[in-house]
Every structure is written in C-alpha cells, then in structure tokens.
C-alpha cells in the first residue's frame, strides 16, 4: 500500500508539472492508488461513486460558474469599468498598484496576471519603479485575495473536503492575508512617491463603479444569506453580470469558450475522486499513523508538506486535497489555515505557475530576479500563519 500511494502521488506531481489538466492528473493518480490498493471492482465502484456524488457535481458546477463569471466580467468590459471607476474617484498610484492586480485575482483563469500586467506596468513606469519590482507587485498582489475572497476555488475546495464553512475559515486566514499584504507593501510600494489621478466623483462615475463591483460583491453575500448549494449564488452572479454587461451573442460565445468550463469541472471531479479513493483504501489512516510517529511538530509538518506540494505541482488545490486526505486530523481551524496558506504560497512562487511565467515575460525580466522579494515575503507570511496554532 505505501508503494501504491507513492506511485500515485508521483504520477500526480509529474503530470501536473507537465501542465496536464489537474482533473486528468488526479484521476490517473486515483486509478493507480485504487487498483493497487483495492480489488479492481471495488476501486472502480468507489471512483464512480465519488464522481457522481451531489457534493462533487455541485463543486464542479460552482467552480465552472466562477470561471464563467470572471470571463463575462472580462469580455463585457465590466472589470475594466471597475478599474476606470477607481481612477475616476482619485485612487493614487500606490493604491492602484496593489488594488488592480488584487481585483484581477478574483477572476480564476490560467495566466490571469496578464490582465493586470499592462496597468501595473503603466503605473510603475510613471513613478520610476523598476520592471523587476513591477513583476513582483503584479504577481504577489494578484494572489492576496486568495486568502480572503470567498469565491476563490481553493477556499471552496478546502471547505467542501473539510466540512468547515468558508465563513468559519476566513477569520483564521486574515492574519496571513495581512502579513502577505504588509510584506508586499513594505518590499515594493512603501518607498514609491504616489501620484494622484484626476478626481471625478460625479454621480455617474460612482454608479459606474458600484455597478461594475456588484457581480463580484453580491455572490459572497448571497452565499451567506441563502441556505442553498454553493452553485446557486454563483449562478445568480453570472446572470447579473450578463444583465449589466449586455454581451452580444458572439461576445457571450467567446466568454463561454474562454472560461474553459470542462477543464475546471473535470479538475474538481478529479480531486474529489482522489479523496474518495484515499478514504476507501485506508491509505489515509496508514499515512496518518506513520506521520504521527515523526519527531516533527504537526503545524511545521503540514506547512512544509503543503508548501512543497504547491511548489511542485503549481496547483494549490492539488496540495490541499492530497494533504487533507493523508495528514493526521488537520481539521482544527488553525491547522487548516496553515495548510491552506502554505499551499497557496507554494503555488504563487512556483516556476510552474502560469501567472509567474506570463508576468516575467511581459515585464521582460528574468524569473530569478523576482525571487529575492518573493522569498522574503513568503517567509514573513508563513511565520505569521504558523503562529496561529501556537496561540489558538
């Protein structure tokens, strides 16, 4: 059984590092583990059962719709209107450098940092910030919302597999979010001499800003208010974005195509099937008992494992689903926050991370030149995250 688990994890990591769809990687890993650790008929039955469970289907639909929401906001120009609205109300350069990539971070799309890169590059050139710092700002601040935005796919996955509501997870992620934001600010934005954009706070500008913000803001609120599957509030958000953006037929077709709905849905099915096989095979209990015998504090074990899985695969959800299935009872909120933060940070600075790749390409800087500040802010964020289990 340990060999089956090792082969399964190696397959997932290798395929993910080759940019094979996460769903395909996880399903192949599930098959290897299942057919080596269980009788073939039982392995097939478990994989099918977990693939068609309501929780799995709802998760797949939710994440696919979140991708569609981002695609509609982008294709209709609502996201650009939001950014223009921030400029019109007088937001300065320092704030824009952080806020623009952070807002783009709510759009779950591969290489999405390319959307904010031109704006960040324009603003940083106005105030004499180096291209290397511009690349760091674009990459790092794009991902700070991963720790607090309720529609982040990785947060939803963690909530589904742990059984802990997103609303209970978020308060425990706030310290890491503040550390991530503050370290990024201190390392890149603090010394910038800010310039103000012309203020135009007329009624139309404010309405434009609020309407552009509405589809992003209303979904988390509906998720709290409505006692309904998570896919319902997101579907309402998509409908609202379509209503406000009024896309043409061709524009809507393009939005659906760009959303890569099958890719996101298959990824969610794959990770839920993998978790089901781990649970059914008993390999999770075996791994837990082995890990409990290691002379390493559990928070550090979780942090190091999650960080390197996120780094090796370039997918935070892969790290989350593997570890929550294998590690010994990482169910306390403090432990879950460590697992999640480390998975995200490992993913953010991974050389396999497409946002990292497109950012350095756009800014025309070597990837290695960005790492000194990435490593410094990573250490600061992880240290703060690891303090939670000590005090809570």
Protein Blocks (a to p, Z undefined) as FASTA:
>chain_A
ZZmmmmmmmmmmmmmmnopafklmmmmmmmmmmmmmpcfklmmmmmmmmmmgmklmmmmm
mmmmmmmmmmmmmmnommmmmmmmmmmnopafklmmmmmmmmmmmpccehklmmmmmmmm
mmmmmnopafklmmmmmmmmmmmmmmmpmklmklmmmmmmnopafklmmmmmmmmmmmmm
mmmmmmmmmmpccddddddfbfklmmmmmmmmmmmmmmmmmmmmpgcdfklmmmmmmmmm
mmmnopafklmmmmmmmnommlmmmmmmmmmmmmmmmmmnommmmmmmmmmmpccdfklm
mmmmmmmmmmmnopaklmmmmmmmmmghilbfklmmmmmmmmmmmmmmpcklmklmmmmm
mnopafklmmmmmmmmmmmmmmmmmmmmmmZZ
